[in-house]
Amino acid sequence: MTRREQWAAGQAILNWSWFGTGVFTLTAVTATVWPDTFEWLNAVVSLVLFAAGTFVMGWALLIAVERSRHHVIGIAGLYFAVGSAGSVVRRILLSSLAVEIVVALATASIRSYTPAAFGLLVPVWALGLTGLWCARHGEFEVRKTDPQSG
């Protein structure tokens, strides 16, 4: 499978990553500007993305465990796309993670000691989807079999 085919096969995962990032950014910024109206909406969005990201991260791990029978899969390759994804895919996934981190830190810093702190949990969303993309579509080194084990 070429890099282009590989990218197209996981397009939905890339789209979901940025969709979640966009929704979080929108609610976090509006909650920072108008906290009385939107801070609890932002908290709910943050917690939903954290819970969904945790689920997806576990799902990715299960897929990776199954693939690890035939491939050598490391944590950096799985959750940070190091060596397992092309530069375009890696840039798309990790830029989503970077935006989530920056928005979470900025809004939580501006609105200290408020529900904006829940935004610090959101980067689990992008990490989980990066893991899912790499577990399903990433390229990993083929495991060498041990001649004694058969």
Helices and strands as residue ranges (DSSP letters): H 3-9, H 11-33, H 35-67, E 71-72, H 75-79, H 87-110, G 115-121, H 123-137, E 141-142
